[in-house]
Amino acid sequence: MHVVITGANRGIGQALDHRFRDLGHEVTGTARAEDEFLRLDVTSADSQAAMAHALDAKPVDLLICNAGVYLDKSQNLADGFPPQMWADSFAANVTGVFLTVQTLLPNLQLSEAPKIAIISSQMGSDTRAPGGSYIYRASKAAALNLGRNLATDLKKIGIAVGIYHPGWVKTDMGGDAADITVTDSAHGLADRCLALSLDTTGCFETWDGRQHPY
């Protein structure tokens, strides 16, 4: 199986990269900085086109849209959350997901059982509204909605789409007070991706296999 993972240079993306390699799968990890990864800025049409060229005619069996940002973590309602922060966050967390799916659609169609996993968050669920993190919550809600609608359209051409909450993870984004390690999250998410099928397309699940309300 050929797996493409966006944002694979750190955090959950890096742990997913390691997990799928350990399971014996071929992995193409992407990152904004080249290093050992395929360079991809998910917000850039030119960068997306360069990735498409690099993967030309190569089947993609599983696309994991993991790249994202949490720019408003320390903002306050009185004078924070500037417009550019909204634009940058949605560019990465929503538009970037769509552009990556759109770009790799031909590669996914070359697979016998293609799948797309979108890493959203329970912070985007309509059932949770504890306040704060307005931009991140709104962007993850949009990513969840995007995933559900993609699932409807792509089911017609045999592509399954799952949306996942990775847990509260000990990363730069999640902080030291988080509940689980990146290894725990990655192992659970890998299991969810492998179990995803057209029968479960459109699902919103937690890293450990529980269905999450939209």
C-alpha positions in Angstrom: 0.0 0.0 0.0 1.3 3.5 -0.9 0.5 6.1 1.8 0.8 9.8 1.3 0.9 11.9 4.6 0.9 15.7 4.6 2.8 17.4 7.4 4.9 14.3 8.1 8.0 16.1 9.5 6.8 16.4 13.1 4.1 15.5 15.6 1.3 13.1 14.6 2.3 13.2 11.0 5.8 12.0 11.7 4.5 9.3 14.0 2.1 8.1 11.3 4.9 8.1 8.8 6.9 5.8 11.2 3.9 3.6 11.9 3.0 2.8 8.3 6.7 2.2 7.5 6.9 -0.2 10.4 3.8 -2.0 9.1 5.6 -2.5 5.8 3.9 0.1 3.6 5.4 2.5 1.2 5.1 6.0 2.6 5.5 9.4 0.9 5.7 12.0 3.6 5.4 15.7 2.7 6.5 18.8 4.5 7.0 22.5 3.7 10.7 22.1 4.2 12.3 19.5 1.9 14.7 17.5 4.2 13.9 13.8 3.5 10.3 14.6 2.6 8.5 15.6 -0.6 8.1 19.3 -0.5 4.5 20.5 -0.2 3.0 23.7 1.1 -0.7 22.6 1.1 -1.8 26.3 0.7 0.1 26.8 -2.6 -1.3 25.8 -5.9 2.2 25.8 -7.4 3.5 23.5 -4.7 0.5 21.2 -5.2 1.2 21.1 -8.9 4.9 20.2 -8.2 3.7 17.3 -6.0 1.4 16.1 -8.7 4.3 16.1 -11.1 6.5 14.2 -8.6 3.8 11.5 -8.1 2.7 11.4 -11.8 0.9 8.1 -12.6 1.8 6.6 -9.2 -1.2 5.1 -7.4 -2.0 6.5 -4.0 -3.9 4.0 -1.8 -4.3 6.1 1.3 -4.0 9.9 1.5 -3.8 11.2 5.1 -4.5 15.0 5.2 -2.7 15.8 8.5 -1.0 19.1 7.9 -2.5 22.0 9.9 -2.0 24.9 12.2 -3.3 26.2 15.5 -2.4 29.8 15.3 -4.9 31.3 17.8 -4.0 29.2 20.8 -3.1 32.2 23.0 -5.4 34.8 21.5 -7.9 36.7 23.6 -11.3 37.9 22.7 -10.7 41.6 23.6 -8.1 42.3 21.0 -6.9 39.0 19.4 -7.9 36.9 16.4 -6.8 39.3 13.6 -8.2 38.8 10.1 -5.0 37.5 8.6 -4.8 34.8 11.3 -8.3 33.6 10.2 -7.1 33.6 6.5 -3.9 31.7 7.2 -5.6 29.1 9.4 -8.4 28.3 7.0 -5.8 28.2 4.1 -3.9 25.5 5.9 -6.7 23.6 7.7 -9.5 23.7 5.1 -8.4 24.9 1.7 -5.1 22.9 2.0 -7.1 19.7 2.6 -9.3 20.3 -0.4 -6.4 21.2 -2.7 -4.5 18.1 -1.7 -7.5 15.8 -2.3 -8.2 17.6 -5.6 -4.5 17.3 -6.7 -4.1 13.6 -5.9 -7.5 12.5 -7.1 -6.0 11.0 -10.3 -3.5 9.1 -8.2 -6.2 7.8 -5.9 -8.3 6.6 -8.8 -5.3 4.4 -9.9 -5.7 2.5 -6.6 -8.0 -0.6 -6.3 -9.3 0.5 -2.9 -8.5 4.2 -2.4 -9.0 6.0 0.9 -8.7 9.5 2.3 -8.2 10.2 6.0 -8.8 13.8 7.2 -7.4 14.7 10.6 -9.9 17.1 12.1 -10.6 17.4 15.8 -13.4 17.1 18.3 -12.9 20.8 18.8 -14.8 21.1 15.5 -17.8 19.2 16.6 -21.1 21.0 17.0 -21.6 19.2 20.3 -18.6 21.0 22.0 -18.6 24.7 22.6 -16.5 25.5 25.7 -15.4 28.8 24.3 -12.0 30.1 23.0 -9.8 29.0 20.1 -12.4 30.4 17.8 -10.3 30.2 14.6 -9.0 26.7 15.2 -12.5 25.4 16.2 -14.1 27.0 13.2 -11.5 25.7 10.8 -11.7 22.1 12.1 -15.5 22.3 11.9 -15.1 23.3 8.3 -12.7 20.4 7.7 -15.2 18.0 9.2 -17.9 19.4 7.0 -15.6 19.2 3.9 -14.8 15.6 4.7 -18.5 14.6 5.0 -19.3 16.2 1.7 -16.3 14.7 -0.1 -17.4 11.3 1.3 -20.8 11.7 -0.5 -19.3 12.7 -3.8 -16.3 10.4 -3.9 -18.2 7.3 -2.9 -19.6 7.4 -6.4 -16.2 6.7 -7.8 -15.1 4.2 -5.1 -13.1 6.4 -2.8 -13.7 6.1 1.0 -13.3 9.2 3.2 -12.9 9.1 7.0 -12.6 12.1 9.4 -10.7 11.5 12.7 -10.1 13.1 16.0 -6.5 12.3 16.9 -7.0 12.7 20.7 -5.4 15.4 22.9 -1.8 14.6 22.0 1.5 15.6 23.7 2.9 17.6 20.8 3.9 21.2 20.3 0.3 21.9 19.4 -1.3 19.8 22.2 1.2 20.7 25.0 2.7 18.7 27.8 -0.6 18.5 29.7 -2.2 16.4 26.9 -3.7 12.9 27.5 -1.8 10.6 25.1 1.5 10.3 23.3 2.0 10.7 19.6 2.7 7.0 19.3 -0.6 6.1 20.9 -2.5 8.5 18.6 -0.6 7.3 15.5 -1.2 3.6 16.2 -4.9 4.2 16.7 -5.2 6.4 13.7 -3.4 3.9 11.5 -5.9 1.2 12.7 -8.8 3.5 11.8 -7.3 4.2 8.3 -6.8 0.5 7.6 -10.4 -0.3 8.7 -11.9 2.5 6.6 -14.1 1.3 3.7 -16.9 2.4 1.5 -19.3 0.9 4.1 -18.0 3.4 6.7 -17.2 6.4 4.5 -18.2 9.7 6.0 -17.4 8.5 9.5 -16.2 10.8 12.3 -14.2 8.7 14.7 -11.8 9.1 17.6 -8.2 7.7 17.4 -9.3 4.8 19.5 -12.2 3.7 17.4 -15.2 5.5 19.1 -17.8 7.2 16.9 -17.9 10.9 17.6 -21.0 13.1 17.1 -20.7 15.6 14.3 
